[in-house]
Amino acid sequence: MKIVHLNTYAGNGGAGRACMRLNKALKAKGLDSELAVNFLFRANPEVQNLSKNFFSKFFAALGIILERITAKLFTKNVPIPFSFPVWGKDVSEHPLVKSADIIHLHWINHAFLRPQDIAKLSGLNKPIVWTFHDSNAFTGGCHVRYDCDHFLKECGNCPILNYHGPDDSSHRIWQKKKNAYSKLDITIIAPSRWMAESVKNSSIFASAKVVNIPNTLDTDVFKPTAKLVARAKLGLDPGKFILMSGFMPSRKDLHKGTPYLIEAIDLFIKNHEVSTDSVELLVFGNRDEKNVPEFSIPTTFLGTISDDEKLALCYSAADVFLAPSLEDNLPNTVMESLACGTPLAAFATGGIPDMVKHKHNGYLAEYRSSADLAAGIAWIYTYPDKAELNFNARQTIVNYFSEGTIAGQHIELYKSLLDNHVPA
């Protein structure tokens, strides 16, 4: 059984990391599994590059840039990613794709696979699996939906677009997807129960086969290190209560909930009479210190951490990981933190409740309530048996999200698809 995974990037963003981890887990199970990407930023022996020579890499990069420019020109200045599938690539004749028994799609935006390119893959008469890492596949262009329910019927009158109406760009993109995907015999993997429910309710994939299989990670890399040891290695104060959070774009950011994080920390300090000298916040992500908001407590900005072992050390050093995201499928950071034995305070949204069990391995706060998020921080701060919380966090991932478990679920799905597949 040979599997080819298709993703736009390798290791970049949540989807890039998720598909690399799955590919590695499947290989460990003895499967012939290959990951192929449209654009590779740096050489990686574990990844096949579909844009190898100068010209193909140039046109791939040009398509990515043009798609981003188009989105900037035609959408409002709001932090909601939107994709216009104008540029792309037909990979149906690529030897790697043609030799595979199963084609497994992941995140294919940024000028990689357009709806018509995916439709061409169906002509190969191979089972197609598609993991939805966000909502774009069943919307008229947006990746994050928030409260918009247009995808339930048909997109149009899009509030994100500068020029919106019944037959705006979102409606035309939605129509193009509906026409292309309605002919596909495709199995959709939803990493979270929230995503599975969204897909089943969507107008485009209402009749598609949807299975809920989470993402995974290497629990031998993301594992607990004694807090004092981790802090000593990172040069952190051994006596402080350390909070940690990920990607902080700006105070105005909506998707990752930065304003709620700022307010929750302020309320935690004020309502629980906590000295700012006794706490510290760690922030990692792809912004430097000049591009992140100001916090009311001492803050250490870690920048981008590409080394998973160092990232695991940071999680281990923290007492609590804060995830104020307003919409997230199955965020890697939540899984990584729990695997390192660090409990969460997070909003009960998206796929986060699939991993965080309220007052067992963390605290699920009321959606968009900074006060309740602050209460969650306080609950962990005052919890009498922190070793118990740390243990519960780790065991949740080991029991339900480990590489062997998730790879096994994918292999079962692949086998069932091949057993029921009718050759041309």
C-alpha positions as CSV (number, residue, x, y, z in Angstrom):
1,M,0.0,0.0,0.0
2,K,1.5,3.3,-1.1
3,I,0.2,6.6,0.1
4,V,1.1,10.1,-1.2
5,H,0.3,13.1,0.9
6,L,-0.1,16.4,-0.9
7,N,0.4,19.7,1.0
8,T,1.4,23.2,-0.1
9,Y,4.3,23.5,2.4
10,A,6.4,21.2,4.7
11,G,6.5,22.1,8.3
12,N,5.1,25.6,7.8
13,G,1.9,26.3,9.8
14,G,-0.3,23.8,11.6
15,A,-1.2,21.8,8.6
16,G,2.4,21.5,7.4
17,R,3.5,20.2,10.8
18,A,0.5,17.9,11.1
19,C,1.0,16.1,7.8
20,M,4.7,15.7,8.3
21,R,4.0,14.1,11.7
22,L,1.4,11.8,10.2
23,N,3.8,10.8,7.3
24,K,6.5,10.0,9.9
25,A,4.0,7.9,12.0
26,L,2.9,5.9,9.0
27,K,6.5,5.2,8.0
28,A,7.1,4.0,11.5
29,K,4.3,1.5,11.0
30,G,6.0,0.2,7.9
31,L,3.8,1.9,5.3
32,D,5.2,3.2,2.0
33,S,4.2,6.8,2.7
34,E,5.5,9.9,0.9
35,L,4.9,13.6,1.5
36,A,5.0,15.9,-1.6
37,V,4.8,19.7,-1.4
38,N,4.4,22.4,-3.9
39,F,6.9,24.8,-2.3
40,L,9.9,23.8,-0.2
41,F,11.6,26.6,1.7
42,R,14.6,24.5,2.6
43,A,15.9,21.1,1.5
44,N,14.4,18.2,3.5
45,P,15.2,14.6,2.7
46,E,11.8,13.5,4.2
47,V,9.8,15.5,1.6
48,Q,9.4,15.3,-2.1
49,N,9.5,18.7,-3.8
50,L,7.0,19.2,-6.7
51,S,8.7,22.4,-7.8
52,K,12.3,21.3,-8.1
53,N,13.8,23.2,-11.0
54,F,14.3,27.0,-11.2
55,F,11.3,27.7,-13.4
56,S,8.8,25.5,-11.6
57,K,9.9,27.0,-8.2
58,F,9.7,30.5,-9.7
59,F,6.1,30.0,-10.9
60,A,5.1,28.3,-7.7
61,A,6.4,31.3,-5.7
62,L,4.8,33.7,-8.2
63,G,1.4,32.1,-7.7
64,I,1.7,32.3,-4.0
65,I,2.6,36.0,-4.1
66,L,-0.2,36.7,-6.6
67,E,-2.8,34.9,-4.5
68,R,-1.8,36.9,-1.5
69,I,-1.8,40.2,-3.4
70,T,-5.3,39.4,-4.8
71,A,-6.6,38.6,-1.3
72,K,-5.2,41.9,0.0
73,L,-6.8,43.9,-2.9
74,F,-10.2,42.3,-2.8
75,T,-10.8,41.8,0.9
76,K,-11.4,44.1,3.8
77,N,-8.6,44.9,6.3
78,V,-9.7,42.1,8.7
79,P,-7.6,39.3,10.1
80,I,-9.5,36.5,8.3
81,P,-7.5,34.6,5.7
82,F,-9.2,34.3,2.3
83,S,-8.0,32.4,-0.7
84,F,-8.7,33.0,-4.4
85,P,-8.1,29.7,-6.3
86,V,-6.9,31.3,-9.5
87,W,-3.4,29.9,-9.8
88,G,-2.6,26.3,-9.4
89,K,-1.0,23.1,-10.7
90,D,-2.2,19.9,-12.3
91,V,-0.3,17.1,-10.6
92,S,-2.5,14.2,-12.0
93,E,0.3,13.1,-14.3
94,H,3.1,13.3,-11.8
95,P,4.8,9.9,-11.4
96,L,4.6,10.1,-7.6
97,V,0.8,10.6,-7.7
98,K,0.2,8.1,-10.5
99,S,2.1,5.4,-8.6
100,A,0.2,5.8,-5.3
101,D,-2.6,3.6,-4.2
102,I,-4.2,6.4,-2.2
103,I,-4.0,10.1,-2.6
104,H,-4.2,12.0,0.7
105,L,-4.7,15.7,0.4
106,H,-4.0,18.2,3.2
107,W,-3.8,22.0,3.0
108,I,-3.6,22.8,-0.7
109,N,-4.2,26.6,-0.9
110,H,-1.6,29.3,-1.9
111,A,-1.7,28.5,-5.7
112,F,-1.3,24.7,-5.4
113,L,-4.5,22.6,-6.1
114,R,-7.6,24.5,-7.4
115,P,-11.0,22.8,-7.5
116,Q,-10.4,21.7,-11.1
117,D,-7.0,20.3,-10.2
118,I,-8.6,18.1,-7.5
119,A,-11.3,17.0,-9.9
120,K,-8.6,15.8,-12.3
121,L,-7.2,13.6,-9.6
122,S,-10.4,11.7,-9.5
123,G,-9.8,10.7,-13.1
124,L,-6.9,8.5,-11.8
125,N,-9.5,6.2,-10.3
126,K,-7.8,6.1,-6.9
127,P,-9.3,6.6,-3.5
128,I,-8.9,10.2,-2.4
129,V,-8.7,11.2,1.3
130,W,-8.7,14.8,2.3
131,T,-7.8,16.1,5.8
132,F,-9.5,19.4,6.5
133,H,-7.1,21.6,8.5
134,D,-9.4,24.6,8.3
135,S,-12.8,25.5,6.7
136,N,-11.7,26.7,3.3
137,A,-12.7,23.6,1.3
138,F,-16.4,24.1,1.9
139,T,-16.6,27.9,2.0
140,G,-16.4,30.6,-0.7
141,G,-12.8,31.5,0.2
142,C,-12.4,32.1,3.9
143,H,-10.4,29.8,6.1
144,V,-11.9,30.9,9.4
145,R,-15.7,31.3,9.6
146,Y,-16.5,32.7,13.1
147,D,-20.3,33.3,13.1
148,C,-20.8,33.3,9.4
149,D,-23.2,30.5,8.3
150,H,-23.3,31.2,4.5
151,F,-21.5,27.9,3.9
152,L,-24.7,26.0,5.1
153,K,-26.5,27.0,1.9
154,E,-24.4,28.9,-0.6
155,C,-21.8,31.6,-0.2
156,G,-22.4,35.1,-1.5
157,N,-22.9,38.5,0.1
158,C,-19.5,37.9,1.8
159,P,-18.8,40.3,4.7
160,I,-15.1,39.9,4.1
161,L,-15.0,41.2,0.5
162,N,-14.7,44.8,-0.5
163,Y,-17.3,44.2,-3.3
164,H,-20.0,41.9,-2.1
165,G,-23.4,40.8,-3.4
166,P,-25.3,37.7,-4.3
167,D,-22.9,36.8,-7.2
168,D,-19.7,38.1,-5.6
169,S,-16.3,36.3,-5.7
170,S,-17.2,34.1,-2.7
171,H,-20.3,32.9,-4.5
172,R,-18.4,32.1,-7.7
173,I,-15.7,30.3,-5.8
174,W,-18.3,28.3,-3.8
175,Q,-20.0,27.4,-7.1
176,K,-16.8,26.3,-8.6
177,K,-16.0,24.1,-5.6
178,K,-19.5,22.6,-5.6
179,N,-19.3,21.7,-9.3
180,A,-15.9,20.1,-8.9
181,Y,-16.3,18.3,-5.7
182,S,-19.9,17.0,-6.2
183,K,-18.4,14.5,-8.7
184,L,-15.6,13.2,-6.4
185,D,-15.7,10.0,-4.5
186,I,-13.8,11.4,-1.6
187,T,-13.4,10.5,2.1
188,I,-12.9,13.5,4.4
189,I,-10.9,13.3,7.6
190,A,-12.0,15.9,10.2
191,P,-9.3,16.2,13.0
192,S,-11.9,17.4,15.5
193,R,-15.6,16.6,16.2
194,W,-16.3,20.3,15.6
195,M,-14.9,20.1,12.1
196,A,-16.7,16.9,11.4
197,E,-20.0,18.5,12.3
198,S,-19.2,21.6,10.2
199,V,-18.5,19.5,7.2
200,K,-21.7,17.4,7.5
201,N,-23.7,20.7,7.8
202,S,-22.0,22.3,4.8
203,S,-23.8,22.5,1.4
204,I,-20.8,21.2,-0.6
205,F,-20.0,18.1,1.4
206,A,-23.3,17.2,3.1
207,S,-23.4,13.8,1.4
208,A,-19.7,13.0,1.7
209,K,-18.2,10.4,3.9
210,V,-16.7,12.1,7.0
211,V,-14.5,10.4,9.6
212,N,-13.1,11.9,12.8
213,I,-9.4,11.1,13.1
214,P,-7.2,13.5,15.1
215,N,-3.7,14.8,14.2
216,T,-0.8,13.3,16.1
217,L,2.7,14.2,17.4
218,D,5.8,12.5,18.5
219,T,5.3,11.8,22.2
220,D,9.0,10.8,22.5
221,V,10.0,14.4,21.5
222,F,7.1,16.3,23.2
223,K,7.5,14.8,26.7
224,P,7.8,16.3,30.2
225,T,11.1,17.6,31.5
226,A,11.3,18.4,35.2
227,K,10.3,22.1,35.5
228,L,13.4,23.1,37.5
229,V,15.6,21.4,34.9
230,A,13.8,23.0,32.0
231,R,13.9,26.5,33.5
232,A,17.6,26.1,34.3
233,K,18.4,25.2,30.7
234,L,16.3,28.2,29.4
235,G,17.6,30.7,32.0
236,L,14.1,31.2,33.6
237,D,13.4,32.0,37.2
238,P,12.7,28.8,39.1
239,G,10.3,30.4,41.6
240,K,7.9,32.2,39.3
241,F,4.5,31.1,38.1
242,I,5.1,30.9,34.3
243,L,2.4,31.4,31.7
244,M,3.0,30.5,28.1
245,S,1.2,31.3,24.9
246,G,1.8,31.0,21.1
247,F,1.7,33.2,18.1
248,M,0.8,36.8,19.1
249,P,0.3,38.8,15.9
250,S,-1.2,42.0,17.4
251,R,-3.6,43.5,19.9
252,K,-6.2,43.6,17.1
253,D,-5.9,39.9,16.1
254,L,-9.1,38.0,16.2
255,H,-8.3,34.5,15.2
256,K,-5.9,33.8,18.0
257,G,-7.7,35.9,20.6
258,T,-4.9,38.2,21.6
259,P,-7.2,40.9,23.1
260,Y,-8.8,38.3,25.4
261,L,-5.4,37.0,26.5
262,I,-4.2,40.5,27.5
263,E,-7.4,41.2,29.4
264,A,-7.4,37.8,31.1
265,I,-3.9,38.3,32.4
266,D,-4.8,41.7,33.7
267,L,-7.9,40.3,35.5
268,F,-5.9,37.4,36.9
269,I,-3.4,39.8,38.4
270,K,-6.0,42.2,39.7
271,N,-8.7,39.9,41.0
272,H,-6.4,37.4,42.7
273,E,-4.0,40.0,44.1
274,V,-1.0,38.4,42.4
275,S,2.3,40.3,42.4
276,T,3.5,41.0,38.9
277,D,7.0,40.2,40.2
278,S,6.0,36.6,40.9
279,V,4.7,35.7,37.4
280,E,6.2,35.7,33.9
281,L,4.7,35.2,30.4
282,L,6.6,33.3,27.6
283,V,5.5,34.1,24.0
284,F,6.7,32.2,21.0
285,G,5.7,32.5,17.4
286,N,6.7,34.2,14.1
287,R,6.8,37.8,15.3
288,D,9.7,39.5,17.0
289,E,9.4,41.7,20.1
290,K,8.7,44.8,18.1
291,N,5.5,43.3,16.6
292,V,3.8,41.9,19.7
293,P,1.5,43.7,22.1
294,E,2.5,45.0,25.5
295,F,1.5,42.9,28.5
296,S,1.1,44.0,32.1
297,I,3.5,41.3,33.5
298,P,7.2,40.6,32.7
299,T,7.3,38.9,29.2
300,T,9.9,36.9,27.4
301,F,9.6,36.8,23.7
302,L,11.0,33.6,22.3
303,G,10.5,34.3,18.6
304,T,10.1,31.4,16.2
305,I,11.1,28.0,17.6
306,S,11.8,25.5,14.8
307,D,13.5,23.0,17.0
308,D,10.8,20.7,18.5
309,E,13.0,19.6,21.4
310,K,13.6,23.2,22.5
311,L,9.9,23.9,22.1
312,A,9.1,20.9,24.3
313,L,11.5,22.3,26.9
314,C,9.6,25.6,26.8
315,Y,6.3,23.9,27.4
316,S,7.8,21.9,30.3
317,A,9.1,25.1,31.9
318,A,5.6,26.6,32.0
319,D,2.9,26.1,34.7
320,V,0.1,26.8,32.3
321,F,-0.4,27.2,28.5
322,L,-2.9,29.8,27.4
323,A,-5.0,29.2,24.3
324,P,-7.4,32.1,23.7
325,S,-8.2,31.1,20.1
326,L,-11.7,31.9,18.9
327,E,-11.7,29.3,16.2
328,D,-9.2,26.4,15.9
329,N,-9.6,23.0,14.4
330,L,-7.3,20.9,16.5
331,P,-4.4,23.2,17.4
332,N,-1.0,21.7,17.6
333,T,0.1,23.9,20.4
334,V,-2.6,22.5,22.7
335,M,-1.6,19.0,21.9
336,E,2.1,19.8,22.4
337,S,1.6,21.5,25.7
338,L,-0.5,18.6,27.1
339,A,2.1,16.1,25.9
340,C,4.7,17.9,27.8
341,G,2.6,17.7,31.0
342,T,1.5,21.4,31.0
343,P,-2.2,22.0,31.6
344,L,-4.3,24.5,29.6
345,A,-6.5,27.5,30.1
346,A,-8.5,27.9,26.9
347,F,-11.8,28.8,25.4
348,A,-14.3,26.0,24.8
349,T,-14.3,26.3,21.0
350,G,-13.4,24.3,17.9
351,G,-11.5,21.1,18.6
352,I,-9.9,22.3,21.9
353,P,-12.6,20.4,24.0
354,D,-11.5,17.2,22.2
355,M,-8.2,17.5,24.1
356,V,-8.8,19.6,27.2
357,K,-11.1,18.1,29.8
358,H,-12.5,20.7,32.1
359,K,-10.8,20.6,35.5
360,H,-9.0,17.4,34.6
361,N,-6.1,18.5,32.5
362,G,-6.9,22.1,32.3
363,Y,-9.7,24.7,32.3
364,L,-12.3,25.3,29.5
365,A,-13.4,28.9,29.8
366,E,-16.7,30.3,28.5
367,Y,-16.3,31.4,24.9
368,R,-15.0,35.0,24.6
369,S,-15.1,35.6,28.3
370,S,-11.8,37.1,29.5
371,A,-13.1,36.9,33.1
372,D,-13.6,33.1,32.9
373,L,-10.2,32.7,31.1
374,A,-8.7,34.6,34.1
375,A,-10.6,32.3,36.4
376,G,-9.0,29.3,34.6
377,I,-5.5,30.7,35.1
378,A,-6.3,31.2,38.8
379,W,-7.7,27.7,39.0
380,I,-4.4,26.2,37.8
381,Y,-2.4,28.7,39.9
382,T,-4.1,27.6,43.1
383,Y,-4.6,23.9,42.3
384,P,-3.2,22.0,45.3
385,D,-1.8,19.0,43.4
386,K,-0.1,20.3,40.3
387,A,1.7,17.0,39.8
388,E,-1.7,15.4,39.3
389,L,-2.6,18.0,36.7
390,N,0.7,17.5,34.9
391,F,0.1,13.7,34.8
392,N,-3.4,14.0,33.5
393,A,-2.2,16.4,30.7
394,R,0.4,13.9,29.5
395,Q,-1.8,10.8,29.7
396,T,-4.5,12.4,27.6
397,I,-2.2,12.6,24.7
398,V,-0.5,9.3,25.3
399,N,-3.8,7.5,25.5
400,Y,-5.6,9.1,22.6
401,F,-3.3,11.1,20.3
402,S,0.0,9.2,20.1
403,E,1.7,8.4,16.8
404,G,0.9,4.7,17.0
405,T,-2.8,5.2,17.8
406,I,-3.4,7.8,15.1
407,A,-1.3,6.0,12.4
408,G,-3.3,2.9,13.2
409,Q,-6.6,4.7,12.6
410,H,-5.4,6.0,9.3
411,I,-4.2,2.6,8.2
412,E,-7.6,1.0,9.0
413,L,-9.3,3.7,6.9
414,Y,-6.9,3.2,4.0
415,K,-7.4,-0.5,4.0
416,S,-11.2,-0.2,4.0
417,L,-11.1,2.2,1.1
418,L,-8.8,-0.2,-0.9
419,D,-11.0,-3.2,0.0
420,N,-14.1,-1.4,-1.3
421,H,-12.4,0.2,-4.3
422,V,-13.6,-0.8,-7.8
423,P,-10.7,-0.6,-10.3
424,A,-11.3,1.0,-13.7
